[in-house]
Amino acid sequence: MQIKLTGRKIEVTQALKDYAEERASKIKKIFDLPFDVHLVLSVEKYRHQAEISINANGIFIHSKEETGDMYQSIDKVIDKVGRQLKRYKEKMRTVKNRQENKWTGMKTNTIDRESIFQEGEEPKIMKTKDLDVKPMSLKEAIMQIDLIGNDSLIFVNSSSNEVNVVYKRKDGNYDLIEPFSNKK
């Protein structure tokens, strides 16, 4: 486990660093996979904010807490992430066919602007991402959305072996986008 501590508008004292590392090491008891922890501590007026990002074998969890005391913020964010990891660990125990859960790499491609747009048109692709797409069930994908706090997730559906997108709607339900299939 590697712990990286960053301070924004705050000097990270040795006591604060020791406390944060001690609390973060408790996560190791919950989750036995190797993982990296990045803890960002910041202060704005009277708000003390602790933000944590954990990358554990492809599982990315991000959480943020804010209180009037930095030590309380650290405690709350560590407890929150601990609960998320426990929930994930319990759900993974119930998942069948764990052997299907191997990582697959997928890369998005940059599109040549001249081949699509005529001269004078302004749309641009602003960002291109490389994604590691994990085969998982729809249930796992929804659980991963809840864990990482995003609204959508691209994944390989373990039942169909096709790339799918699931996203959370404003009403709290989920939509699934599947590729068109000519199956009859």
SERO-4910 file (N, C-alpha, C, O; in steps of 0.05 Angstrom, whole numbers):
BEGIN
 pado doro    nc1    nc2    nc3   cac1   cac2   cac3    cc1    cc2    cc3    oc1    oc2    oc3
  Met    A     17    -23      0      0      0      0     18     25      0     36     27     16
  Gln    A     12     43    -19     27     68    -20      7     90    -13    -15     92    -24
  Ile    A     16    108      5     -1    130     13     13    156      4     36    161     11
  Lys    A     -2    172    -12      8    198    -20     -9    219     -8    -34    219    -10
  Leu    A      3    238      6    -11    259     20     -5    286      8     19    293      4
  Thr    A    -25    302      1    -22    328    -11    -38    348      6    -60    343     14
  Gly    A    -26    372     10    -39    393     24    -44    417      6    -26    426     -9
  Arg    A    -69    427      6    -76    451    -10    -84    473     10   -103    470     25
  Lys    A    -69    494      9    -73    517     27    -71    509     57    -83    520     74
  Ile    A    -55    488     61    -49    479     88    -22    466     89    -14    453     70
  Glu    A     -7    471    110     18    458    114     13    432    128      2    431    149
  Val    A     22    410    115     18    384    126     40    379    147     63    373    139
  Thr    A     32    380    172     52    375    193     57    346    196     42    329    186
  Gln    A     78    339    210     85    311    214     64    297    230     57    273    224
  Ala    A     52    310    250     30    298    266      6    292    248     -6    271    250
  Leu    A     -1    310    231    -24    306    213    -18    284    193    -35    267    187
  Lys    A      7    283    183     15    262    164     14    235    178      4    216    166
  Asp    A     25    233    202     24    207    217     -5    198    222    -11    174    219
  Tyr    A    -22    217    230    -50    210    235    -64    200    210    -78    180    211
  Ala    A    -60    214    188    -72    206    163    -62    179    154    -78    162    145
  Glu    A    -36    174    156    -25    148    148    -35    125    166    -41    103    157
  Glu    A    -38    131    192    -48    111    211    -77    104    204    -84     80    204
  Arg    A    -94    124    199   -122    119    193   -124    105    165   -141     87    162
  Ala    A   -108    113    146   -109    100    119   -100     72    120   -109     55    104
  Ser    A    -82     65    139    -72     38    140    -94     19    150    -92     -6    146
  Lys    A   -115     29    163   -137     12    172   -153      1    148   -167    -19    151
  Ile    A   -151     15    126   -165      5    102   -153    -21     93   -167    -38     82
  Lys    A   -127    -24     98   -113    -49     90   -125    -73    103   -125    -95     92
  Lys    A   -135    -70    128   -148    -92    142   -174   -101    128   -182   -124    129
  Ile    A   -188    -81    116   -213    -87    103   -209    -99     75   -222   -119     68
  Phe    A   -190    -88     61   -186    -96     33   -158   -107     30   -139    -91     32
  Asp    A   -155   -132     24   -129   -145     24   -114   -144     -3    -92   -155     -5
  Leu    A   -125   -131    -23   -111   -128    -49    -92   -105    -47    -96    -87    -31
  Pro    A    -71   -105    -63    -53    -82    -63    -67    -57    -74    -81    -59    -94
  Phe    A    -63    -34    -62    -76    -10    -71    -60     14    -65    -42     14    -48
  Asp    A    -66     36    -79    -53     62    -75    -74     81    -64    -97     81    -72
  Val    A    -65     98    -45    -83    117    -32    -72    145    -37    -48    150    -33
  His    A    -89    163    -47    -81    191    -50   -100    208    -33   -124    209    -39
  Leu    A    -90    221    -13   -106    236      6    -99    266      2    -75    273      4
  Val    A   -119    282     -4   -115    311     -8   -129    326     15   -153    322     19
  Leu    A   -114    342     29   -125    357     51   -125    387     43   -105    397     33
  Ser    A   -147    400     47   -149    428     40   -165    444     61   -182    433     74
  Val    A   -159    470     62   -173    488     80   -182    512     65   -167    525     51
  Glu    A   -208    519     68   -220    543     57   -237    556     79   -257    545     87
  Lys    A   -228    578     89   -240    592    111   -242    573    135   -222    564    145
  Tyr    A   -266    566    143   -270    548    166   -275    519    158   -279    502    175
  Arg    A   -275    514    132   -281    487    122   -255    471    118   -237    479    103
  His    A   -253    449    132   -230    431    129   -240    407    113   -258    393    121
  Gln    A   -227    403     90   -236    382     72   -215    361     68   -192    367     64
  Ala    A   -224    336     69   -207    313     63   -219    298     40   -243    291     40
  Glu    A   -202    293     20   -211    280     -5   -193    256     -9   -168    259     -8
  Ile    A   -204    233    -14   -188    209    -17   -195    195    -44   -218    193    -52
  Ser    A   -174    185    -56   -177    169    -81   -161    143    -77   -138    143    -69
  Ile    A   -175    121    -82   -162     95    -78   -164     80   -104   -185     78   -117
  Asn    A   -141     69   -113   -140     52   -137   -131     25   -128   -108     21   -121
  Ala    A   -149      6   -128   -143    -21   -118   -149    -41   -140   -172    -49   -144
  Asn    A   -128    -50   -154   -131    -70   -174   -153    -64   -194   -169    -81   -201
  Gly    A   -153    -39   -204   -173    -30   -223   -199    -20   -212   -215    -10   -227
  Ile    A   -202    -21   -186   -226    -10   -173   -218     18   -164   -200     21   -148
  Phe    A   -233     38   -173   -227     65   -166   -249     76   -149   -272     76   -157
  Ile    A   -242     85   -125   -261     96   -106   -252    124    -99   -228    129    -92
  His    A   -270    143    -99   -264    171    -93   -285    181    -73   -309    176    -77
  Ser    A   -276    195    -53   -295    205    -33   -285    231    -22   -260    236    -22
  Lys    A   -303    248    -12   -296    274     -1   -313    280     24   -337    274     24
  Glu    A   -301    291     45   -315    299     69   -306    326     78   -283    333     73
  Glu    A   -323    341     91   -317    368     99   -329    372    127   -352    368    132
  Thr    A   -312    382    146   -321    389    173   -306    414    182   -292    427    166
  Gly    A   -309    421    207   -295    444    218   -267    437    229   -252    455    237
  Asp    A   -260    411    230   -235    402    240   -222    382    221   -236    364    211
  Met    A   -197    385    215   -183    368    195   -183    339    204   -187    321    188
  Tyr    A   -178    334    230   -177    306    240   -204    292    237   -205    269    230
  Gln    A   -226    307    242   -253    296    238   -258    290    208   -270    270    201
  Ser    A   -249    308    191   -252    304    162   -238    279    153   -249    263    137
  Ile    A   -213    275    163   -198    250    156   -213    226    166   -216    206    151
  Asp    A   -222    226    191   -237    204    202   -262    197    185   -267    174    178
  Lys    A   -277    218    179   -302    213    164   -297    202    136   -311    184    127
  Val    A   -277    213    122   -272    203     95   -261    175     95   -267    159     77
  Ile    A   -244    168    114   -234    141    117   -256    121    123   -258     99    112
  Asp    A   -274    129    142   -297    112    149   -315    108    125   -325     86    120
  Lys    A   -320    129    109   -337    128     86   -326    109     65   -340     92     54
  Val    A   -300    111     60   -287     94     40   -286     65     51   -289     46     35
  Gly    A   -282     61     77   -283     35     88   -310     21     84   -311     -3     77
  Arg    A   -331     36     88   -358     25     83   -362     18     54   -373     -3     47
  Gln    A   -352     35     36   -354     29      7   -339      4      0   -349    -13    -16
  Leu    A   -315      1     10   -299    -23      4   -312    -48     16   -311    -69      3
  Lys    A   -323    -46     40   -336    -69     52   -360    -78     34   -364   -101     29
  Arg    A   -376    -58     26   -399    -63      9   -390    -77    -17   -403    -96    -26
  Tyr    A   -369    -66    -29   -359    -78    -54   -349   -106    -50   -354   -124    -66
  Lys    A   -334   -111    -28   -323   -137    -22   -346   -157    -18   -344   -180    -27
  Glu    A   -367   -150     -4   -390   -167      0   -404   -174    -26   -411   -197    -31
  Lys    A   -407   -155    -43   -420   -160    -68   -403   -177    -86   -414   -194   -101
  Met    A   -377   -174    -85   -359   -191   -101   -360   -220    -92   -355   -238   -109
  Arg    A   -365   -225    -67   -367   -252    -57   -390   -267    -70   -390   -291    -74
  Thr    A   -411   -252    -77   -435   -265    -88   -434   -267   -118   -451   -281   -130
  Val    A   -415   -255   -131   -413   -256   -160   -403   -284   -168   -383   -294   -158
  Lys    A   -417   -296   -187   -409   -322   -198   -389   -318   -220   -386   -297   -232
  Asn    A   -374   -340   -226   -355   -341   -248   -335   -319   -247   -332   -303   -266
  Arg    A   -320   -317   -225   -300   -296   -222   -278   -298   -243   -264   -279   -248
  Gln    A   -276   -321   -255   -255   -325   -275   -260   -308   -300   -242   -302   -315
  Glu    A   -285   -300   -304   -292   -282   -326   -284   -254   -321   -284   -237   -340
  Asn    A   -277   -247   -296   -270   -220   -289   -241   -213   -294   -227   -205   -275
  Lys    A   -232   -217   -318   -205   -210   -326   -206   -183   -341   -225   -178   -355
  Trp    A   -185   -168   -338   -184   -141   -351   -180   -144   -380   -164   -161   -390
  Thr    A   -193   -127   -395   -189   -125   -424   -183    -96   -430   -195    -78   -418
  Gly    A   -164    -91   -447   -157    -64   -454   -173    -54   -478   -176    -70   -497
  Met    A   -181    -30   -478   -195    -18   -501   -185     10   -504   -183     25   -484
  Lys    A   -180     19   -528   -170     45   -533   -189     60   -551   -198     49   -572
  Thr    A   -196     85   -543   -213    101   -561   -195    114   -581   -172    121   -575
  Asn    A   -204    117   -605   -187    128   -627   -194    157   -633   -217    165   -630
  Thr    A   -174    172   -641   -178    199   -649   -188    199   -678   -179    183   -694
  Ile    A   -207    216   -684   -219    217   -710   -207    240   -726   -204    262   -715
  Asp    A   -200    235   -751   -189    256   -768   -211    276   -775   -231    269   -787
  Arg    A   -206    301   -767   -226    322   -770   -233    327   -800   -257    331   -806
  Glu    A   -213    327   -817   -218    334   -845   -236    313   -859   -250    319   -878
  Ser    A   -235    288   -850   -251    267   -862   -280    269   -855   -297    257   -868
  Ile    A   -287    285   -834   -315    287   -825   -327    314   -831   -349    316   -841
  Phe    A   -312    336   -824   -323    362   -826   -313    377   -850   -290    373   -858
  Gln    A   -330    393   -862   -321    410   -884   -308    435   -874   -310    441   -850
  Glu    A   -295    449   -891   -280    473   -883   -299    494   -871   -321    498   -882
  Gly    A   -291    506   -849   -307    526   -836   -324    515   -813   -334    531   -796
  Glu    A   -327    489   -810   -341    478   -788   -323    477   -763   -299    474   -766
  Glu    A   -335    481   -739   -319    484   -715   -319    462   -695   -302    462   -677
  Pro    A   -336    441   -696   -336    420   -675   -309    407   -673   -296    401   -693
  Lys    A   -300    402   -649   -274    389   -643   -277    368   -622   -295    369   -605
  Ile    A   -260    348   -624   -258    328   -603   -239    340   -583   -215    344   -589
  Met    A   -248    345   -559   -232    359   -539   -215    340   -522   -194    348   -512
  Lys    A   -223    316   -520   -208    298   -503   -211    269   -513   -232    261   -522
  Thr    A   -189    254   -511   -189    226   -518   -179    210   -494   -158    218   -483
  Lys    A   -192    189   -487   -184    173   -464   -178    145   -471   -190    134   -489
  Asp    A   -158    134   -458   -153    105   -459   -168     92   -436   -164    101   -413
  Leu    A   -184     72   -441   -200     59   -420   -192     30   -417   -187     16   -436
  Asp    A   -191     21   -392   -189     -7   -386   -217    -16   -381   -230     -8   -362
  Val    A   -227    -33   -398   -255    -42   -396   -255    -70   -384   -243    -88   -395
  Lys    A   -269    -73   -362   -270    -98   -347   -295   -113   -354   -317   -102   -353
  Pro    A   -293   -139   -360   -317   -155   -364   -331   -158   -337   -319   -165   -317
  Met    A   -357   -151   -336   -372   -154   -311   -402   -156   -318   -410   -151   -341
  Ser    A   -417   -164   -299   -446   -166   -302   -458   -138   -299   -445   -119   -290
  Leu    A   -483   -136   -307   -497   -110   -305   -498   -101   -276   -496    -78   -270
  Lys    A   -503   -121   -258   -504   -115   -229   -478   -103   -219   -478    -83   -204
  Glu    A   -455   -115   -228   -429   -104   -220   -425    -76   -231   -413    -59   -217
  Ala    A   -433    -72   -255   -430    -45   -268   -445    -24   -252   -434     -2   -248
  Ile    A   -469    -30   -245   -485    -11   -229   -472     -6   -202   -471     17   -192
  Met    A   -462    -27   -190   -448    -24   -164   -423     -7   -167   -417     10   -150
  Gln    A   -408    -10   -189   -384      6   -194   -391     35   -198   -376     52   -189
  Ile    A   -414     41   -211   -423     69   -215   -427     81   -187   -419    104   -182
  Asp    A   -441     66   -170   -446     76   -143   -420     81   -127   -418    100   -112
  Leu    A   -400     63   -131   -375     65   -116   -359     89   -125   -348    104   -109
  Ile    A   -356     93   -152   -339    114   -161   -353    141   -163   -339    162   -166
  Gly    A   -379    142   -161   -393    167   -160   -397    180   -187   -405    203   -189
  Asn    A   -392    165   -209   -397    176   -236   -426    170   -244   -440    155   -230
  Asp    A   -434    182   -266   -461    177   -276   -462    155   -297   -484    146   -304
  Ser    A   -439    147   -307   -439    127   -329   -414    109   -327   -395    116   -313
  Leu    A   -415     86   -341   -393     67   -341   -394     51   -367   -415     42   -375
  Ile    A   -371     48   -379   -368     31   -403   -356      5   -393   -336      5   -379
  Phe    A   -368    -17   -401   -358    -43   -392   -365    -64   -413   -381    -60   -431
  Val    A   -351    -87   -410   -357   -110   -427   -376   -128   -412   -370   -137   -390
  Asn    A   -400   -132   -423   -421   -148   -410   -412   -177   -411   -408   -189   -432
  Ser    A   -409   -189   -387   -399   -217   -386   -418   -237   -398   -409   -259   -405
  Ser    A   -444   -231   -400   -462   -250   -411   -462   -249   -442   -468   -269   -454
  Ser    A   -457   -226   -454   -457   -224   -483   -430   -219   -495   -427   -220   -520
  Asn    A   -410   -212   -479   -382   -206   -488   -382   -183   -507   -365   -182   -525
  Glu    A   -400   -164   -504   -401   -140   -520   -398   -115   -502   -404   -116   -479
  Val    A   -388    -94   -514   -384    -69   -499   -412    -56   -495   -427    -53   -514
  Asn    A   -418    -49   -470   -443    -36   -462   -437    -11   -447   -414     -7   -436
  Val    A   -456      7   -445   -455     31   -429   -479     31   -411   -501     28   -420
  Val    A   -474     36   -385   -496     39   -366   -493     66   -354   -471     75   -347
  Tyr    A   -516     80   -351   -515    107   -339   -538    111   -320   -560     99   -323
  Lys    A   -534    128   -300   -554    134   -280   -571    157   -289   -560    178   -296
  Arg    A   -597    154   -288   -615    174   -296   -620    193   -273   -614    187   -250
  Lys    A   -632    216   -278   -638    236   -257   -658    226   -237   -658    234   -214
  Asp    A   -676    207   -246   -696    196   -228   -685    173   -210   -700    162   -195
  Gly    A   -659    167   -213   -647    146   -196   -646    119   -209   -633    101   -199
  Asn    A   -660    115   -231   -659     90   -246   -635     89   -264   -621    109   -267
  Tyr    A   -631     67   -278   -608     64   -296   -617     57   -324   -638     44   -327
  Asp    A   -602     66   -343   -607     58   -371   -582     43   -381   -560     48   -373
  Leu    A   -587     24   -399   -566      7   -410   -566     11   -440   -587      9   -453
  Ile    A   -543     17   -451   -539     20   -480   -523     -4   -489   -501     -9   -480
  Glu    A   -536    -20   -508   -523    -43   -519   -519    -39   -549   -535    -25   -561
  Pro    A   -499    -52   -561   -496    -50   -590   -519    -64   -604   -530    -84   -594
  Phe    A   -526    -54   -627   -547    -66   -643   -537    -93   -653   -514    -96   -661
  Ser    A   -554   -113   -651   -547   -140   -659   -566   -150   -680   -590   -145   -678
  Asn    A   -556   -164   -699   -573   -175   -721   -583   -203   -714   -590   -219   -732
  Lys    A   -584   -210   -689   -593   -236   -680   -623   -239   -685   -638   -220   -679
  Lys    A   -631   -261   -695   -660   -266   -700   -669   -290   -686   -693   -297   -688
***
